[in-house]
Amino acid sequence: MTKNDRGSLVRPTPLPDSASHPVVTPLSPSVVYASDTPDMLDAQYEGDLHGYTYSREGHPNADVVAKAIDRMEGAPHMGVLCSSGMGAVSAVLLGLTKAGDHVIGGNQLYGRSLRMMSEDLPRLGIETSMVDPGDVEAVRAAIRPETRLILVEVVSNPTLRVADILGLSALARETGVLLVVDNTFTTPRAFRAFDHGADIVIHSITKLLAGHSDVMLGYVAARDQAINDRLRVFTVTTGMTPSPFDCWLAERGMLSFELRYDRAQSTAMRLADHLGSLQGVKRVIYPARRDHPDHARAEALLKGQYCNMVSFEIDGDRAAANALARGAEGLSFAPTLGDVGTTLSHPASSSHRALTAEKRAELGMSEGFFRVSVGLEDPDALCAVFTAAVQAATA
Ligand SMILES: *Cc1c(COP(=O)(O)O)cnc(C)c1O
């Protein structure tokens, strides 16, 4: 066997020539990329030539997804993809801080973000304060000379309160603190965070952007080039970069994102009003409703797009909640959101189970409290499912 023969056994057969090109992004699982010469590789590392080297450092499938979200968000530099939304949150909270710094977070952040703020940052010598992001004066009072950043979500989970993003961005500019917006719930379809003064934008692509509950992925981008670079280097160093296949799947899901968002959002509006008309429903929370405590702010910030999440409360205990979940035929009772199918979640037994019943009551989350992530079902059929489920629970 000659040297060349042996080589041919372990190298892929070159791709056949084609004058035409694929209409779908090819999947590039290659871990390494070969350059022609040391000079060329050197030029790539120097940034004089664009080229991939090792896929933890970057690969085409990640860049394609990042650029699509950059376009929607109006990001000034190419965003960084992470293997999950929590990867993106971690890149910001751990990659931009050091011992002695102070960080402020919204007091109703996503559960794991809250956990990182309350457990992991303090362990590393980074102090944290949780504050109501709808109360700018309270946030101002929490700022210290060593405060590095403020992390907020536009619409909180599951009580759907709306943060005072304009007030916070003015405060952040005034005090030189970075404003970080987790835009997962609202998405760039309803809210472009950079346009409203955010310094850094985070997404769990897992949710609405990818939209099919079959891939976990995160995104983070910063307005400032140096901060954006630091986020990328931290993500690469900690190995939080995503797999090409996950990026490829996410890109496929994102092609229909805008259609899905608009449909889910308009059905959510409809479902909120329907729930409000049902006997046995004590309270409906949806930012487009006039009875929502932050309605005016939601109208000003979300430009009529709101979100696909609706929360509601029925009279009743755990048995009634069980009856409602069982009665919601065809819907998944599952702790996620943004799927093509409507999902139902129950904070008292999932996201907020660690709290005492008293604390939950204080936050307005009784055993009868449910959160709905509205999907793409026929709106009439979906309303009928909720009519039956609420009847089953409150009969
Ligand atoms: C789900 C979620 C995250 C975390 O994203 P994963 O992809 O599940 O890691 C962060 N923030 C918000 C608002 C979320 O809903």
The ligand as an SDF file (V2000), in Angstrom:
LIG
                    3D

 15 15  0  0  0  0  0  0  0  0999 V2000
  -35.2110   29.3990   29.5130 C   0  0  0  0  0  0  0  0  0  0  0  0
  -34.6950   30.7150   29.8760 C   0  0  0  0  0  0  0  0  0  0  0  0
  -33.3320   30.9040   30.1200 C   0  0  0  0  0  0  0  0  0  0  0  0
  -32.3400   29.7700   30.0470 C   0  0  0  0  0  0  0  0  0  0  0  0
  -32.2670   29.2250   28.7760 O   0  0  0  0  0  0  0  0  0  0  0  0
  -31.8420   27.6820   28.5090 P   0  0  0  0  0  0  0  0  0  0  0  0
  -31.7220   27.6380   27.0330 O   0  0  0  0  0  0  0  0  0  0  0  0
  -32.9670   26.8450   29.0500 O   0  0  0  0  0  0  0  0  0  0  0  0
  -30.5770   27.4580   29.2310 O   0  0  0  0  0  0  0  0  0  0  0  0
  -32.8870   32.1780   30.4410 C   0  0  0  0  0  0  0  0  0  0  0  0
  -33.7500   33.2120   30.5210 N   0  0  0  0  0  0  0  0  0  0  0  0
  -35.0660   33.0720   30.2950 C   0  0  0  0  0  0  0  0  0  0  0  0
  -35.9570   34.2420   30.4030 C   0  0  0  0  0  0  0  0  0  0  0  0
  -35.5920   31.8230   29.9650 C   0  0  0  0  0  0  0  0  0  0  0  0
  -36.9060   31.6720   29.7550 O   0  0  0  0  0  0  0  0  0  0  0  0
  1  2  1  0
  2  3  1  0
  2 14  2  0
  3  4  1  0
  3 10  2  0
  4  5  1  0
  5  6  1  0
  6  7  2  0
  6  8  1  0
  6  9  1  0
 10 11  1  0
 11 12  2  0
 12 13  1  0
 12 14  1  0
 14 15  1  0
M  END
$$$$
